[in-house]
Amino acid sequence: MSGMTVRFAQIVGADHLQTGAAIAEDYWHDEELTQPPQAPAYLAKPATAEEVAGLLTAASQHKVAVTARGSGCGLSGAARPVAGGLLISFERMNSVLEIDTVNQVAVVQPGVTLTELAAATEEFGLRYMVYPGELSASVGGNVGTNAGGMRAVKYGVARHNVLGLQAVLPTGEIIRTGGKIAKVSTAYDLTQLIVGSEGTLALATEVVVKLHPRVEHSATVLAPFADFDQVMAAVPAILADGLAPYILEYIDNVTMAGLVHTQHLELGIPDQIRDSCTAYLVVGLEGRTSGRLDEDVERTGGLLAELGAVDAYVLDGGAARKLVQAREKAFWTAKAIGADDIIDTVVPRSAMPNFLTAARDFATAAGGAAAGCGHAGDGNVHLAVFLKDPVKRKRLMDEIFSLAMELGGAISGEHGLGRAKTPYYLKLEDPAKLALMRRIKQSFDPAGILNPGVVFAAD
Amino acid sequence: MSGMTVRFAQIVGADHLQTGAAIAEDYWHDEELTQPPQAPAYLAKPATAEEVAGLLTAASQHKVAVTARGSGCGLSGAARPVAGGLLISFERMNSVLEIDTVNQVAVVQPGVTLTELAAATEEFGLRYMVYPGELSASVGGNVGTNAGGMRAVKYGVARHNVLGLQAVLPTGEIIRTGGKIAKVSTAYDLTQLIVGSEGTLALATEVVVKLHPRVEHSATVLAPFADFDQVMAAVPAILADGLAPYILEYIDNVTMAGLVHTQHLELGIPDQIRDSCTAYLVVGLEGRTSGRLDEDVERTGGLLAELGAVDAYVLDGGAARKLVQAREKAFWTAKAIGADDIIDTVVPRSAMPNFLTAARDFATAAGGAAAGCGHAGDGNVHLAVFLKDPVKRKRLMDEIFSLAMELGGAISGEHGLGRAKTPYYLKLEDPAKLALMRRIKQSFDPAGILNPGVVFAAD
């Protein structure tokens, strides 16, 4: 055994450290599509913050690269290990420590999955509202990527739902930030700096998340439109009306056909309407009473008609659930039908029509294709890119990201940069901001051990 | 003229630079109660981000301390200048640059006041929901302190309503962070790091703020309680019910008496009820239709009765407005009746009863008194402290802040640390966090020019 192996094993116990060939292949990657799997040299499964601190202290001393892993369902490669590095899996730190109904928060360890958290909160009539679609996702992963999802249009993304952290600095100190408090104006907001930093600044070992009261009644309205611009014009109109939908998604006709086909959806839309429309808007509504919900559904239907929808279908419970689940599985559908890469660019929602038209034109011009769906209320565009040639594909991605940034957007709205999108980011971002962020990184991680190759180039 | 005067005058124009005795006394302070006014050596009124960059570059080169000032209505002394330093007033950068109805954002310069922004958004049926009470406050000041206010219980604080910034680094670079986008998972969230940093990291020269649709119908319910613990128990019950009040305030009987007296309120509460109750809960409700509002008001009344309220009064429009305005002026009332300092500590709302009881006991034991009101939904306790002896008062404040932090809270929920609360903070905060924040500060401001004495000790 090498000296590092002995040291790490002393910290987490020999049973919870694996090395080399003993590390199962599942740990070599997350769900990002383009990068080859990479085995880490060490896999540690700590049980406490103190063990994490021990691992990071040892790694800092010996300049061992460290990658954190929640459930491994990330889509940008932030959890793909580094050759020769240490992978810290939070699978043993998976306790719901507290459901606090007075403060309406949960305190959980990072390895808790969304399914587990939903089960723990249900009896209290409370819910954690970050819903990236993949329910095996961990809360720690949500923190790392600043996860979003369909409900963000009403409830915000992870950033808005994470109130506090216990986190371990790469230098081994264990700090607490924020807490069971919704607001604080006391020095710098370290919580918000760590959320979304993709394991490059500090590792969360405890997370305080906001819970919302469960709303009893919900409905889903599906509206086909002949023209994509009309879909986009409908979005601000619905939001301005104060209807406060908790889902506001568009799905283009190519993607809808894929979802219907792979997920066997029965949406009850006549063929002639389906064939004549280019995109769909999905509006999820919820109400404290069934009367209010019915009223809002009716109002939404009327609004959609005014806004040019070909029709508006109120889906019954089963069909609605299936459509939303199918939408959540859009990534798997894209993967199944051979997508070569995926994009989750965010732009101001006013820029979505221009952005989407241009992105599709770029893809066609490059000899490929791009189709997708997205969080229309948030300007968060999910595109599956079909283009086999990696050189051409990189050029296409460059074009698309560059346009998004010119339009006032950013490369990722919710997946994070990871190892896959970092190279594009480094090319396109303002050098003054990059230099500042490098100094911030340095202030947390002087040895540069945390997730090299993510946000910054690996040395 | 000194060399620095010439240099600053070249940047902003001689008409927009004042020095020494020419600087009006209003610029020597903000509204913080305890610190003596301090004249700056220079007062510059830049008109553009480039001028701000020029000022900061020159100040960095010559190690001149720089303090930013919005409207000067801060309550912690973050805008009080440093002797020999430069005060940058944003009063000339006061344009509303854009009201964007599709993205529901406004883009404004930092000197725009809340009154001006409200006037600019009104015709579009949109509102900026940060409402710290003082409508002469500037958006730039909101950014600096992460301002809160009564509506935060529903709409969040400045942090949740600032989507992007143009900001000038002390090293002179002008950067843009975030944008007209509600979510982003692309490297570190510099917006959220700068919001609440009280002018110690970078100066905002443009702010993108979220706007919400105006809600037509609103009502205010006032409920007296015999027992303070009942008030606190009512808060989570109301929130869990999903009523989503936009105001949820408690006012203790001492403070209510002060408000009624100084603001000549007519609330229609019989003397015997007033005399028998120790605190009031104010519940502000809004609804998309008058029918829904009436329903919610009724439900709230019922809930309050179940929760032990002595009664529940639906205030008529005039009385409600007066009460809310009086509550907004609580600081001025406290000042008028001779408060020696004020506190805006935040604790988990479950800890409010213990915290308040202990804080009042500490004050009594020290020979003084503490009374107040606060944002019950947020755990944000506003106390006026009456104790003349500055040494005893400091000891009392130490005790109170120390308890708040032990209870999982923080020194300030919305005012910021400023020059007044920084010494307490430095004594009570975890040294590992302080060291990390000092390194972050250094990564923005290597020359240490921005607001020395705020968040960190002045050299």
Interface residues (C-beta under 8 A of the other chain):
Chain A: D100 T101 V102 N103 Q104 G125 L126 T145 N146 A147 G148 A152 G156 V157 R159 H160 L169 E173 I174 I175 R176 T177 G179 K180 I181 A182 K183 V184 S185 T186 A187 Y188 D189 L190 Q192 L193 V195 G196 S197 L201 P213 V215 P236 L239 A240 D241 G242 R288 R292 V346 V347 P348 R349 S350 G377 D378 G379 N380 G408 G409 A410 I411 S412 G413 E414 H415 G416 L417 Y425 E429 D430 A432 K433 L436 M437 R439 I440 Q442 S443 F444 V455
Chain B: D100 T101 V102 N103 Q104 G125 L126 T145 N146 A147 G148 A152 G156 V157 R159 H160 L169 E173 I174 I175 R176 T177 G179 K180 I181 A182 K183 V184 S185 T186 A187 Y188 D189 L190 Q192 L193 V195 G196 S197 L201 P213 V215 P236 L239 A240 D241 G242 R288 R292 V346 V347 P348 R349 S350 G377 D378 G379 N380 G408 G409 A410 I411 S412 G413 E414 H415 G416 L417 Y425 E429 D430 A432 K433 L436 M437 R439 I440 Q442 S443 F444 V455
